[in-house]
Amino acid sequence: MIIGVPKEIKDNEYRVAMMPGGVKQLVHEGHEVWVQHGAGEGSGFADEDFEKAGAKIVTDAAAAWGAEMVVKVKEPQPSEYSFLRPDLTLFTYLHLAADERLTRAMMESGVTGIAYETVELENGHLPLLQPMSEVAGRMSVQIGAYYLERMNGGRGKLLSGIPGVRPADVAIIGGGTVGTNAAKIALGMGANVAIIDINLDRLRYLDEVLGGRLATMASNPMNIAEAVKRADLLIGAVLVKGARAPKLVTRAMIGAMKPGSVVVDVAVDQGGCIETTHPTTHSNPTFLVDGVVHYCVSNMPGAVPRTSTYGLNNATLPYMVKLANHGVVDAIGQDPALAKGVNTFKGHITYPAVAGAFGLPWKPLEALME
């Protein structure tokens, strides 16, 4: 198989979908890898590193997209829609439930779209989403601490406080991978942390492993409103697999926060779990609503590409090898986890939550493969 690795073009996205080590393994397995010139520079990999591993360096995006399977980090941008076609398999983060225009472009093109974020193991684990959720969760606290500084628009509070001065209050909506990692960092920095989740067993687990200053709260509108009002830093960490995030924090709740408080909505790539959020970029990351600083960058891990690229490749490479070695149809037929990753196939939406987000029809993947 010929695998293409185009350079990411989303705002300040410095990750790359494959490292030289991955190239070497795929070439060893008998495949070709075409890497666009400069694709790895943001993560510290020169073209020469890929060439030594056996890749062919191509000069432009069109050449890289000409492969049989394209692997990326982020969803196609509008200028890349013309590269989508029926005989192409695209393996990347798609987050289609938050983007109707992209969803329709994927359907109209007939491309086979396999989303990292919906590859799901039998136990419900999302192995390709987890590493970037870990990065984003940990980043959310250091970003929040930065914007709490007065010169950055915040209240002027030190997250940890000092002896004799209260630490900041951090509220985290969602106790999954993002929320857990955010809580670890916030607690480590000395903040008071409250984490809210709908799953009581998950809260019991977090109480056991984190303990200390962590307060756990069952998710309901009253508890959310109370935690949000008290928070100096609010982190949105809600995930519904493959679906648009529910708006659990209302505009009225944001209005009750103290001026200069900070919101970091990590769920923004799935539409956001806070009513006042909308996607922003690394170039223009924040905006104000009712005096509250909102940071809503939809590709947060792109700011730490060296760490993120290694973490992502560790998880995605085995699936890339499986797709290349067995062919896409056989690979998804043999591996139920990969099959759940398929969001579009032969012009149809095959993931119910994506179709439901826009009131569009869907067809079971099994029926289309027959």
Sequence and secondary structure as in RCSB ss.txt:
>XXXX:A:sequence
MIIGVPKEIKDNEYRVAMMPGGVKQLVHEGHEVWVQHGAGEGSGFADEDFEKAGAKIVTDAAAAWGAEMVVKVKE
PQPSEYSFLRPDLTLFTYLHLAADERLTRAMMESGVTGIAYETVELENGHLPLLQPMSEVAGRMSVQIGAYYLER
MNGGRGKLLSGIPGVRPADVAIIGGGTVGTNAAKIALGMGANVAIIDINLDRLRYLDEVLGGRLATMASNPMNIA
EAVKRADLLIGAVLVKGARAPKLVTRAMIGAMKPGSVVVDVAVDQGGCIETTHPTTHSNPTFLVDGVVHYCVSNM
PGAVPRTSTYGLNNATLPYMVKLANHGVVDAIGQDPALAKGVNTFKGHITYPAVAGAFGLPWKPLEALME
>XXXX:A:secstr
 EEEE    STT    S  HHHHHHHHHTT EEEEETTTTGGGT  HHHHHHHT EEESSHHHHHTSSEEE SS 
  GGGGGG  TT EEEE   GGG HHHHHHHHHHT EEEEGGG   TTS  TTTHHHHHHHHHHHHHHHHHHTSG
GGTS    TT BTTB   EEEEE  SHHHHHHHHHHHHTT EEEEEES HHHHHHHHHHT TTEEEEE SHHHHH
HHHHH SEEEE    TTS     B HHHHHTS TT EEEEGGGGGT SBTT   B SSS EEEETTEEEE BTTG
GGGSHHHHHHHHHHHHHHHHHHHHHH HHHHHHH HHHHHHEEEETTEE  HHHHHHHT     HHHHH 
